[in-house]
Amino acid sequence: MTADTSRTSLLRSLPSVDGVLGNPDVRSDSVQLDRDVLTQLVRQRIDGVRRRILHGEPIEHVEDAVVRDVIASIAQLNRPRLIEVINATGVIVHTNLGRAPVSEEAAEAMARVASRYSPLELEIETGKRGGRMSEISQMLRLLTGADASLVVNNNAAAVMLALSALCAGNEVILSRSQAVEIGGGFRIPDVLAQSGARLVEVGTTNRTYVRDYEAAITDQTGALLTVHWSNFRIVGFTKQPLHSELAELARSRSLPLIEDLGSGSLLETTPWGLSHEPTVTESIKSGVDVVCFSGDKLLGGPQAGIISGRKDLIEQISAHPLARAVRADKTALAGIAETLRHYIRGDALERVPVWRMISADGEFLRLRCEEWRSQIYPNDDVRVVETRAAIGGGSLPGETLPSWGLSIATANPDRLARTLRTGVPAIMPHIEDDRLILDARTVLPGQETGLIAGVNAALQ
Ligand SMILES: *Cc1c(COP(=O)(O)O)cnc(C)c1O
C-alpha cells in the first residue's frame, strides 16, 4: 500500500459525528454537557484527527483516537484552568501565579458583591446616585494624606489615564533614566505616546538634576513625570532630584508632578531587612500631585490601579472618557476597600498575605519546615535548609529575605518538579543547584496538608 492509499483508507475510517456521540464512553462522560456544545466539540476533534492523518501521522485505530480526544476534551472543559496552586517558590508577589493572594476578608467581600446586589453607585442615606469611590477615597485620605483617589483596572491603565487626562497634546518632562520598560510590553515612552503627550527626556542615564527639568519647561509643558525604577537599579555615580525639589519646581510653574510609583507600599519595608521601597504617603507628603500605584503588588489586594492626589486633578482624570473604559469593577472595589481596612485597623501584617509573608519570623518558618519534615515518609533525601525568598512582582530587585524550606535531593529535579506541578493541588517548587526546594515563606496557612500529601505522593 502506498502512503497515499493508506492515508485515504485512514481518512475513510474517520467516524461520523453521530457515531462518536453514540459511543458509550462519550455518552457517560458527557451527561452534563449541552448537546450543541458536545456536537461542536466532536466535530472539532474529528477535524483534528483528520489533520493529523493529512500530516502523515500513522494512526492505528482512528475511531478510538477520536473518542480518546473527545473524552480528554470533556475532562478539560470540566476542570477550571485556574486551579489552586501552592506557591513554594519563595517569590511572594509571583507574576505567573497571579501576584498577591488577597486576605480572607477581602476574598469574602469580593464574593459577596459578586453574587448579590450592592449599593455600588447609590448613597444609601439619600437614595441618590453616587458613592463609587467615596469609601476608598476616605480610607486613602486617612492612610496617605491624599485628597482624593480613583481606582481603575490596573496600574498600567492608571498611568495611561492620568497622562491622557492631564497631558494630551502637551509635553511631559521625564528623566532619561526613567524612560523604562516595566515588563509585559509596558514602556513609558510608548505609554506617553499613546496618551497623546510628547516625551521630553532630560538629564543622562545616570545623572539628572532639577535644573535639567527647569531648562526644559516651555509653554508646551503639561507635567513633570517621575517613574519608580521597580525592576532594576542604577548604582555608582548617580543623581536624581528629591521629589520635594521637583514638587517645588512644578508648583512654582503651576505644573502637576505625576508619579508612577509601581508597587505603592503603604508600609515600610526596612524593618524586614529589605531596602526602602517608597511609600504612597511619602510621595504625597513630598508634594507629588498625582501618584499611580498597583493594588496587587505590595498593597496586597486584587488587581487594580490606584490614582491618588490633588482633588481637582483626580476630578479631571475621573471625567476623562478613558476613565469609564478602564474603571475597576465592583469586586475589585470591594477587595481594595477590604484590603485598605486592614491598614486602617492596623492588622495588615497579620491579615494581608503579602505582608504576613514578608514579616514571617525565621524561627517560625524553620519550625514549620521541621513539622512538614516529620510528616513526610522517612527519607534521607529530604532536609530542612536555609533558603532565600524574594518579594518579586518587579519590586526590590535582587533583594532577598532569609527563609527556610525543604530541600529534596533527586537525580532529576525537573521531573520531580513536573510531578509536583501537575498534582492536585498543584505545587510550584523552586530549583536551585540541582536541588528541589519548597520554600515555607510563600505557602499559605491551610495549604500544609495538601503540600505534605503532594510531596509524599510524588516521592512514592
Ligand atoms: C508594575 C508596574 C506598572 C504596571 O502595573 P500593573 O498593575 O501591572 O498594570 C507600571 N509602572 C511601574 C513602575 C510598575 O512597577
PDBQT file of the ligand as one rigid body, heavy atoms in Angstrom, charges set to zero:
ROOT
HETATM    1  C1  LIG A 501       4.191  47.111  37.921  1.00  0.00    +0.000 C 
HETATM    2  C2  LIG A 501       4.373  48.486  37.387  1.00  0.00    +0.000 A 
HETATM    3  C3  LIG A 501       3.489  49.013  36.431  1.00  0.00    +0.000 A 
HETATM    4  C4  LIG A 501       2.342  48.202  35.886  1.00  0.00    +0.000 C 
HETATM    5  O1  LIG A 501       1.409  47.979  36.885  1.00  0.00    +0.000 OA
HETATM    6  P1  LIG A 501       0.243  46.893  36.660  1.00  0.00    +0.000 P 
HETATM    7  O2  LIG A 501      -0.531  46.926  37.929  1.00  0.00    +0.000 OA
HETATM    8  O3  LIG A 501       0.926  45.603  36.375  1.00  0.00    +0.000 OA
HETATM    9  O4  LIG A 501      -0.552  47.363  35.486  1.00  0.00    +0.000 OA
HETATM   10  C5  LIG A 501       3.696  50.287  35.982  1.00  0.00    +0.000 A 
HETATM   11  N1  LIG A 501       4.723  51.025  36.446  1.00  0.00    +0.000 NA
HETATM   12  C6  LIG A 501       5.603  50.560  37.364  1.00  0.00    +0.000 A 
HETATM   13  C7  LIG A 501       6.728  51.442  37.820  1.00  0.00    +0.000 C 
HETATM   14  C8  LIG A 501       5.446  49.270  37.861  1.00  0.00    +0.000 A 
HETATM   15  O5  LIG A 501       6.306  48.789  38.776  1.00  0.00    +0.000 OA
ENDROOT
TORSDOF 0
